[in-house]
Amino acid sequence: MYLQGARSELGGSLMGRAYEEFGDKLDYGQLNPWATDIGGPDVRDRSEQAIYDRSTSRLNPRLEQNRDSIEATLVNRGLRPGDESWDREMENLGRAETDAYQTATNEAIMGGGQEATREQGLQIGQANFANQLRQAQLAEMQGQRGQSLNEINALIAGQQVAMPSQPNFTNANAAQPVDYSGAASNQYSGAIDQYNAKQGAQQGLMSGAMSVASMMPWSDRRLKRNIERIGSYLSYPFYRFQYIWGEWSFGVMADEINPEAVVPTSSGFNRVDYSRIT
């Protein structure tokens, strides 16, 4: 009876603190705000634009150099704008340039989608953390608000003080990088499929100045590295390789095709005229 009376007296002395805690309503403005803005189309647009700009910054000089070379070759052959041969080759060149820019666009779409996915994953993780933090803050406020009443009830009823529960937090994980190697592999596979599909049709386009200029790439093995055979062109091996100055390309080797298609240059390295490959 003495202990019960002492507990009741102590519990009564805590009522003033309980009045203070319950006197004001909860101020939710003190809590961390809910995270609801999870990215948007602009994330992908920015990623695609950045990848496209990077690709065209390297593509534009090559296309300009190629156009100048073709025009010089046509002029040396006595052709001028307005001639049927000139206009035909310019149309072929325009289609080739359009295809090159379309490839850059496709690369930007693929890479932009993966980068947007990665960035959105980061934003979702940040939003989840922010929302968990808000829940933890709310639980703490509610625990503080009812703690005195909980202690009073425990004293009067002779029960153990209930401990407030707090929400759990998910362990932080490192963000996964963009799978550029996977994107490159997919792009490479797509390029091979496109090559196989268009191989027959391309034979008719390899003529005139277009063949002399844009279809006469450096094909000397000494200028190539990371050489990998990926198929056949006519009856000759067809390779994927990297030039020693860093650019990746496809083609045959000058030392493996018929000699009539090999074009020696003053530099000592050979080019290949694809229109003469038999």
Phi, psi and omega in degrees: 000322179295314180296322179295318178294321180294321179294317179298320179295317179294320178297321179296326180292343180271355183298326179299319179293322178295321177300318180295321182290323182267358183291328180246146178285162181297136179262094182289346178293342178280348184280156173298134183295152175294141177264112182237344183270100183250085173059200181171184181300333183297332179297313179291320180300316180295319181294314180298317181296320180295317180292320179296316179298320180295320181292314183288337177296332175267332184284318185304311179300322180294318180294320179295318178296320179295318179296316179299320180295318180294315180298320178296320179296317179295319179297318179296335177274003178085013181266153180221160176305135184106335175291148183299317181294319178300309183297322180296316181291326177293324176295317177298318179297319179298320178294321178296319179293321178299317178298321180296317179290328177293323176297317178298322178294317179298319178298320180294320179296316181295308181293323180295322178295319180290320179294321178296320178298316180297314182293322178294325176298320176297317181295321178296318177299318178294320179295318178298319178296317180298319180290323175295323178296320177297317179297321178294319179296318179297317179298321179294317178298316180294324178295318178294322183294324184257004185294315181297316179297323178297317180292321178298314180297321179295321180293314184291318184272350181074026181258169178283145179294128179284134179272133180293147178264144180240145178293149178275152177253142176280136179299141180289141177237151178290142179290139180281136181286166176294137181278074180295324179296320177295320178296319179296321179295317179296318180296318180297316179298320178296322180295320179294317178299317180295320179298314181298323182288326186259001187303314182294318182292330184289340182299323181287343182269348185274070180215166175065205184293332178298322178290320183295321185262286188290337179261021176239064181286166173295123182235017179281128183301331182292344180263006187236155174213174183050047185280131181220122178287133183236356180169206181227146174239115192055242180252014186246153177298142179241132191238156163252135186205173177237127175293157183294345176266007169110339185283136175270147181201180177234155175159187179259175177255137183296333182274004183243354184252176180296139186301333182296336182270352181274130182244103178292153178234167181294341180282349182094353178257152187258146169251173178231129173268104186295337181287345181258000179289129181232000000 
